[in-house]
Structure formats: structure tokens, C-alpha cells
């Protein structure tokens, strides 16, 4: 019983992570297609140059 509930919990976590990553990649793709470059260009470069 304990083993199956752990397996179910692990499966749920993986499912939720996959959903979140899919949503994030969809958002990133739509921002890239719409030409909003402030997300990909400005944020990362400024944070790397400061550190």
C-alpha cells in the first residue's frame, strides 16, 4: 500500500512538472513569435553582467 501511494505521488509530481514546463515553453514561444525581445535579451544579459 505504501509503495503504490509513493508511486502515485511521484507520477503526479512528474505530471505537474511536465504541465508547468509545457506552459512555460508555450509562453516563451509566443513571446518570441510576437517579437517581445525584452524577456529573452534584457533580463539574462543584465543579470549575468552584474555577477
C-alpha positions, 0 to 999 in steps of 0.5 A: 500500500505504501509503495503504490501511494509513493508511486502515485505521488511521484507520477503526479509530481512528474505530471505537474512538472511536465504541465508547468514546463509545457506552459512555460515553453508555450509562453516563451514561444509566443513571446518570441513569435510576437517579437517581445525581445525584452524577456529573452535579451534584457533580463539574462544579459543584465543579470549575468553582467552584474555577477 
